[in-house]
Amino acid sequence: MLREAARQYERTCPDARIPLTATSFKGSVDGLETLAAAGADARLTDGRGLGDRLAFSDGPKSDGRPRLLPRPVALSLFTLVVHEDAGVEDLSLKQVRDIYAGTVTNWSQVKGNDVPVHLVSRNPGSGTRTTLEQQVLDGRPLPAVTTPDCAGLDRDRPGRCEVGGTGTLLDTVAATPGALGHSEVGAATAHDDVRQVRIDGYPATLEGADQGAYPYWQTEIAYTYGEPPADSIAAGFLRYLADEVGKDIVRSKGHRPCAELDKPLLCRPDGSPAGS
């Protein structure tokens, strides 16, 4: 979505340049740390913020970054993904929690194939992972890592490993028999070699999130270092994401613009409890 929005913004504003490369999308933690470091290096003394930097995160920042200011942009959906040989396409919420609790270690225990469960997770601090723990696993942490390198997973025994980015996670799940991972829906849909898993029969849809049936969603938040100048590219791009063309781009990628919700600053599904 950001790549498309950046291209369209540059067409609208020919003098603007938003350089996005593969290294621009390394995960929420790296993005926020890079933004905080850039702000500290700038040594701003006039109370203004950086006008040429933005970082996007799935959900709120962690503590310890007081200069990073949040602006909700979109309601995003996440999904569980499996290697095709797991033999499952739908899991109950209880089964998902049992798998991540380590009480289900083979897919045959949930009517799948006789293959050990291999959990492939994002690194700590990832918004996708944090949302999984908070909204799907009821606040429970993930089990201990069994190998620091996903290539070292024992194909005959259950285990868990961690990776840095969504693309790496999806590739790892696709290459690892019995693997279960988690991803933003758009990236998972674009990856032909993994299967998305329904939760309690519900696919990852905005309607399901609105009705409280689908639990795996989060607010996508743009962060600035301090308040960017009104005439800066950072401020202009944020305004663009909230206007009609920007909202069309957000919707086209399966997200819901915060600007069209009843409470855009909260940016939660319509049926979501206020405290969730």
Order of alpha helices (4+ residues) and beta strands (2+ residues): alpha-alpha-beta-beta-beta-alpha-beta-alpha-beta-alpha-beta-alpha-beta-alpha-beta-alpha-alpha-beta
